[in-house]
Amino acid sequence: MAVKLFDNRGIALEEQIFTWRDLVQKPISKLDDDAFTRVRIILMNGIEQQANRFQHLCAQMNRELREPLARIRRVEHHQQTMINWLLSGDHSPIETTIGYEQVAIEVTAAIAQQEPDEYLAQVYRFGLLEDFDHLYRYSALLDRLEGKDANNILQSYTDVIPGRPTSIEHRHPLDDIREPYDRAAADPISKLNALTIMSGEYQTRDYYMNIGPTFTDPVARQLYAEIASIEEQHVTQYGSIIDPDETLLEKWLLYEANEAWNYYSCMETEPNPRIKAIWERFLEYELGHLRIVSELFKQHEKRDPAEVLPETLPDPIPYESQRDFVRETLQQEVDLSAARTEFVSRAEETEETRKYRQTLNSEGSPSDAVAAGYRWRPGTELTKDQAQAA
Amino acid sequence: MAKAAELGKNRTGIDMSPMHSERMISGAKELTPASSGDGLEAIAEIDRQYLVEADPVGSVPMPGTLRGALKTGAKKATGKNPELFLNKLGQRLAFERSGVRLYESVITRAEIADQMHPAGPVTTDELQHIRDEEMQHFRLVSDVMESLGADPTAETPDADVIGVASMGIQKVLNDPRTTMAQCLEMLLTLELTDNAAWELLIRLADEMGLKDASEQFQRALEQEKEHLMTVRSWLEEMLMADARRGAEARH
């Protein structure tokens, strides 16, 4: 089903209402729901969080738009609440973290394959291998700190093997800035892809920054500090591929279209009927937001939104295991690094990056320590002793 | 809240998706570099660095009048370590006070018991009775602390630590999805700890020469023993009844 962006009016803003009981619904089951249901929930929380953040910043930079921004933003906030509260309270923070990394891997891999611009696809593959390694490090932490198997969360969709080692992912800030797409020439899907992945990474950074200090264990505290720093690099990378010359309203249009596209993707792939109904409802909400922003765009910029947006929403993001693509990328690109906006071999890294990394790692590396000698096994690495004894 | 053990579509195990799992296992074997040892030494090294330089979680508050109060209130207290006793009193106070709230959450659960949400032998009256006694114990410890010149509103280090330890129990008891049997297991954990802790507190009070307090604590311990017995028998009865029902259903 193709969703037409300009014919579909969605639900009117004044009808987008909530009650506390409605906002706080029954959570999903950590044990029984499909892992991709959790993946969609985590990603959509990030999409809404970023929409909210963007709209706050806009309001601080534009007097005329403050009121419509405030009205739409309040709804985005409540949408985020309903979605994030679907996660059940029996997820430990590390288990939720495993879910966040599964999002980063599976969604980035899917986006990398449908991205038409080769440079941008390379940007996604580059980040993918770094998040892939984070999953391995956090799985080791979950096993060694809590005695739990990360695959209880991953449900065998996502490999737990080393990627580009986290300890060498640290780069100088200037080596994390990429070339932006050209607002006039880029395919609309490229713009939506960038917003999707940037939003996902931004919420991951925020999540690690929030839960890192809730741990008592020194290794966990260090590991979250280290990986949060890489997520900050990723936000820098993905934020920098967005054309900074887009107007504020142009960006707002893209944000709303991206939310609609993401809800559409969730709706098309969701097996849990109760959760699917939420995705359908919120797609209608976003189309309602888009209608308002389209009018503002016409009014303030005297331009047709069709100059910026596609007529119909792109094909939905597939929510399925991207194992083959990830392994292929791993085999071919694990040794890449970045020097300014280009991807280069490790030997060609900048002096600034070498110094920066050397300093950070000079008193030891938490990500190396936590996973030293770690190899994922079903039922945790403690089953290795069992197997040897048998 | 439904039956504790029900067959369903649990997806967490390796057997749930054989094709994915096979690739996951072979991938981990083939694509993770082999290494010697279990690698835990690197983790221990970081732990050691922090263990050596760690500060305590905090201190026991020491009001100006305390040492004097202890000497007057307890003639034999001179030369003893009142900080340790106050720390444990603060812990008991916190544990009993939290216990009141935890039992209140189970009362709400028992009140809505029906066929879909069975409470088995658990009665709200008995839960209320235990809740009220936990409340009395909280007040008892509070009174003893005040009589020693200590501030019962302060959080002592051991109170803080037991609060951290109880966080998981509180989560289980307040989760609408958990069963009465799952909650009873949490109460059993609480009551086992509580019994042992009261025994220890009585020994400490004796050591401090606080005869009155020791006697009152002894009465509290007797009540805690009853709580433990009640909770344990409820749990056993619920689980055995479920097991028997399961066996009957299979025949």
Interface residues (C-beta under 8 A of the other chain):
Chain A: P27 K30 L31 D32 D33 D34 A35 S88 G89 D90 R144 N151 N152 I153 Q155 S156 Y157 D159 V160 I161 P162 T216 D217 P218 V219 Q222 S321 R323 R327 L330 G364 P366 D368 A369 V370 A371 A372 G373 Y374 R375 W376 R377 P378 G379 E381
Chain B: G8 K9 N10 R11 T12 G13 I14 M16 S17 H20 S21 R23 M24 I25 G27 A28 K29 L31 T32 P33 A34 S35 S36 G37 D38 G39 L40 E41 A42 I43 E45 I46 D47 Q49 Y50 V164 K171 D175 R177
